[in-house]
Amino acid sequence: MELSKKQTIISWILQLVVAAILLQTLFFKFSGAAESVYIFSALGAEPWGRYGSGVVELIAAILLLVPRTAPLGALLSLGTISGAIMAHLTRLGIALTPVNDKGELFALAVIAFIGSAAILFIRRRSIPVVGERLFGRSAG
């Protein structure tokens, strides 16, 4: 089923917002910024967790920017961001005081989570089609 014009516009706005959040954090992850090093050190995953999550976020952002793969990008983003939110809630805290973060990273993660979930909801009917196009068989 085709999306209405309104659904398409809303989805694209959300896709761009989520992709921008994911891409913006890549610089910090790959450059070894203090916030990223602190987070992954606290989680016991520095530096490979930082690099790995950066690669996953890069792939999710690219998938979000390609119409055919946007639902897969949203699903990958949702999974990755779920891990970030859980890390904040269980080990890191919402505000990362040692690096002067007042909850901004947590807020961005929540925005990306909600945006990704909304993209999946809007594009839910195209998910089996994506599987068919990518893998050459019915996904369902």
C-alpha positions in Angstrom: 0.0 0.0 0.0 1.2 3.4 -0.9 1.6 6.1 1.7 -0.5 9.2 1.6 1.3 12.5 0.9 0.9 13.4 4.5 2.4 10.1 5.7 5.3 10.4 3.3 6.1 13.9 4.5 5.9 13.0 8.1 8.0 9.9 7.5 10.7 11.8 5.7 10.9 14.5 8.4 11.3 11.7 11.0 13.8 9.8 8.9 15.9 13.0 8.4 15.7 13.8 12.2 16.7 10.3 13.3 19.5 10.0 10.6 20.8 13.5 11.7 21.0 12.4 15.3 22.7 9.2 14.4 25.2 10.8 12.0 25.9 13.7 14.5 27.0 11.2 17.2 29.4 9.5 14.7 31.9 12.3 14.9 32.1 12.0 18.6 32.4 8.2 18.6 35.0 8.0 15.9 37.1 11.0 17.1 37.3 9.7 20.7 35.4 12.6 22.2 35.4 12.7 26.0 31.7 11.9 26.3 31.9 8.8 24.1 35.1 7.6 25.8 33.5 8.1 29.2 30.3 6.3 28.3 32.0 3.2 26.8 34.6 3.1 29.5 31.8 3.1 32.1 30.2 0.2 30.2 33.4 -1.7 29.9 33.4 -1.6 26.1 36.0 1.1 25.2 37.1 1.4 22.4 35.5 -1.5 20.4 31.9 -0.9 21.7 32.3 2.7 20.7 33.5 1.8 17.2 30.9 -1.0 16.8 28.0 1.1 17.8 29.2 3.9 15.5 29.3 1.5 12.5 25.8 0.2 13.3 24.5 3.8 13.6 26.1 4.7 10.3 24.4 1.8 8.6 21.1 2.7 10.2 21.4 6.3 9.1 22.2 5.3 5.5 19.2 2.8 5.4 16.9 5.6 6.8 17.9 7.8 3.9 17.0 5.3 1.2 13.2 5.0 0.7 13.3 1.3 0.0 15.2 0.5 3.2 13.9 3.1 5.5 11.9 0.6 7.6 15.0 -1.5 8.1 17.0 1.6 9.1 14.3 2.5 11.6 14.3 -1.1 13.0 18.1 -1.1 13.3 18.0 2.4 14.9 15.3 1.3 17.3 17.4 -1.6 18.5 20.6 0.4 18.8 18.9 3.3 20.6 17.1 0.9 22.9 20.5 -0.3 24.1 21.6 3.3 24.7 18.5 4.1 26.6 18.9 1.0 28.8 22.5 1.9 29.4 21.5 5.4 30.6 18.7 4.0 32.8 20.7 1.2 34.4 24.4 2.2 34.5 25.1 5.7 33.3 22.3 7.9 34.6 20.3 10.3 32.6 22.8 13.2 33.1 26.4 12.4 32.6 27.9 14.7 35.3 31.6 13.9 34.7 31.4 15.2 31.1 29.0 18.1 31.8 26.1 16.5 30.0 22.8 17.6 31.5 20.8 14.8 29.9 21.1 16.0 26.3 22.4 12.6 25.1 19.6 10.8 26.8 17.1 13.3 25.3 18.5 12.7 21.8 18.3 8.9 22.3 14.6 9.2 23.4 13.8 11.4 20.3 15.6 8.9 18.0 13.7 6.0 19.7 10.3 7.7 19.3 11.1 8.8 15.7 12.3 5.3 14.7 9.1 3.7 16.2 6.9 6.2 14.4 8.7 5.5 11.1 8.2 1.8 11.6 4.5 2.4 12.3 4.0 4.7 9.3 5.9 2.3 6.9 4.7 -1.0 8.6 2.9 -2.2 5.4 6.1 -2.0 3.3 8.2 -4.1 5.6 7.5 -7.5 3.8 8.0 -5.7 0.5 11.5 -4.6 1.6 12.3 -8.2 2.5 11.2 -9.4 -0.9 13.2 -6.7 -2.7 16.3 -7.2 -0.7 16.3 -11.0 -0.4 14.3 -12.1 -3.4 11.6 -14.0 -1.5 8.6 -13.3 0.6 9.6 -12.0 4.1 6.3 -13.2 5.6 
